Amino acid sequence: MGNKDFSEALAVGFSQALCEGNGDTAGNGLVRRVLVVDDDQAIRMICAINLEAAGFSVLEAADGYEGLERARSERPDLVLTDVVMPGLDGFGLVEALQSAEHTRGIPVAFMTGSTEKSYETRARELGAIAIPYKPFTSETLTSVALRALA
């Protein structure tokens, strides 16, 4: 995807999410928190814009280690993580979350730009609720978050 296509996709996704958001992602007046972990700032920004417009509160982390710390301290309702990142990758992050009692139950979705079957297999083994493939639409992103938090 070229820069122009990327910018247009961001603008379209943002507009659609603004029209859909209602601020009550828990269905009970509470806003649910999503931790987005990705080493690509642009991906974090796209996720944050679209999820916030759909009514979610978004926490961000630039790598698996930061994501682990944020998940431990903030206790998000969902972790949406990239698979491939320097240092601690998404799989390592989820393994660490699952090894601690207080973070074990947090639902996880993996984002990836790769269509490698081994990524999907490993994500499913780790209990992923979804695997949105980059580039994804705002509808896909919002749907993953809503399904995880239903």
C-alpha positions in Angstrom: 0.0 0.0 0.0 1.4 3.3 -1.0 1.5 6.4 1.2 -1.5 8.0 -0.6 -3.5 4.7 -0.3 -2.5 4.4 3.3 -3.6 8.0 4.1 -6.9 7.5 2.2 -7.6 4.3 4.1 -6.8 6.0 7.4 -9.2 8.9 6.6 -12.0 6.5 5.4 -11.6 4.3 8.5 -11.6 7.3 10.8 -14.7 8.7 9.3 -16.5 5.4 9.5 -15.5 4.8 13.1 -16.7 8.3 14.0 -20.1 7.5 12.7 -20.3 4.2 14.5 -18.9 5.1 18.0 -21.2 5.5 21.0 -18.8 5.6 23.9 -20.3 2.6 25.7 -18.2 -0.3 24.7 -19.2 -2.5 27.7 -22.9 -2.1 27.2 -23.3 -0.8 30.8 -21.9 2.7 30.7 -18.3 1.7 31.1 -15.6 2.3 28.5 -13.5 -0.7 27.8 -9.7 -0.4 27.5 -7.6 -1.9 24.7 -3.8 -2.1 24.8 -2.3 -1.8 21.3 1.2 -3.2 21.1 3.1 -2.5 17.9 6.6 -1.2 17.0 5.1 0.7 14.1 3.8 4.1 15.4 1.5 4.5 12.4 -0.3 1.2 13.1 -0.7 2.2 16.8 -2.1 5.6 15.6 -4.6 4.0 13.2 -5.7 1.6 15.9 -6.0 4.3 18.5 -8.0 6.7 16.2 -10.4 4.0 15.1 -10.9 2.3 18.5 -11.3 5.7 20.4 -13.8 6.8 17.7 -15.7 3.6 18.4 -15.8 4.4 22.1 -12.9 2.4 23.4 -10.1 3.8 25.6 -6.7 3.0 24.1 -3.4 2.3 25.8 -0.3 2.0 23.6 3.1 0.3 23.8 5.9 0.3 21.3 7.2 -3.2 22.0 6.5 -6.4 23.9 8.4 -5.4 27.0 6.5 -2.1 27.3 3.3 -4.0 26.5 3.9 -6.4 29.3 4.5 -3.6 31.8 1.4 -1.7 30.7 -0.7 -4.9 30.8 0.5 -5.6 34.3 -0.1 -2.1 35.6 -3.2 -1.0 33.6 -5.1 -4.4 33.4 -6.6 -3.7 29.9 -9.8 -5.5 28.8 -8.1 -6.6 25.5 -4.5 -6.8 24.2 -4.1 -6.2 20.5 -0.5 -7.0 19.6 1.7 -7.3 16.6 3.4 -10.6 16.1 6.9 -9.4 14.9 8.6 -6.8 17.0 12.2 -6.3 18.2 13.0 -7.6 21.6 9.9 -9.4 23.0 7.6 -10.4 20.1 3.9 -10.8 20.4 4.0 -14.5 21.1 6.5 -13.9 23.9 4.3 -11.1 25.3 1.2 -13.4 25.4 3.2 -16.2 26.9 4.3 -13.8 29.7 0.8 -12.6 30.2 -0.5 -16.1 30.5 2.1 -17.1 33.0 0.9 -14.5 35.6 -2.4 -15.1 37.4 -3.5 -11.4 37.3 -3.1 -11.1 33.5 -3.9 -14.7 32.4 -7.5 -14.0 31.5 -7.0 -10.9 29.3 -8.2 -11.7 25.8 -5.6 -11.3 23.1 -5.7 -10.7 19.3 -2.7 -10.8 17.1 -2.1 -8.4 14.2 0.2 -9.4 11.4 1.1 -8.4 7.9 2.3 -12.0 7.2 0.2 -14.7 5.8 2.5 -17.4 7.2 0.4 -20.3 8.4 2.7 -20.9 11.3 1.8 -17.4 12.8 -1.9 -18.3 12.7 -1.3 -21.7 14.1 0.8 -20.3 17.0 -1.7 -17.5 17.7 -4.5 -20.0 17.9 -2.4 -22.2 20.2 -2.0 -19.2 22.5 -5.8 -18.7 22.6 -6.1 -15.7 20.2 -9.6 -14.5 19.8 -8.8 -13.1 16.4 -6.0 -12.5 13.9 -6.6 -9.3 11.9 -4.3 -9.2 8.9 -2.7 -5.8 8.1 -3.9 -3.7 6.4 -7.2 -4.1 8.1 -10.4 -2.0 7.9 -11.8 0.0 10.8 -14.8 -2.4 10.7 -12.5 -5.4 11.2 -10.7 -3.7 14.1 -13.8 -2.6 15.8 -15.4 -6.0 15.3 -12.4 -7.8 16.9 -12.6 -5.5 19.9 -16.3 -5.8 20.3 -16.2 -9.6 19.9 -13.4 -9.9 22.5 -15.3 -7.9 25.0 -18.8 -9.3 24.5 
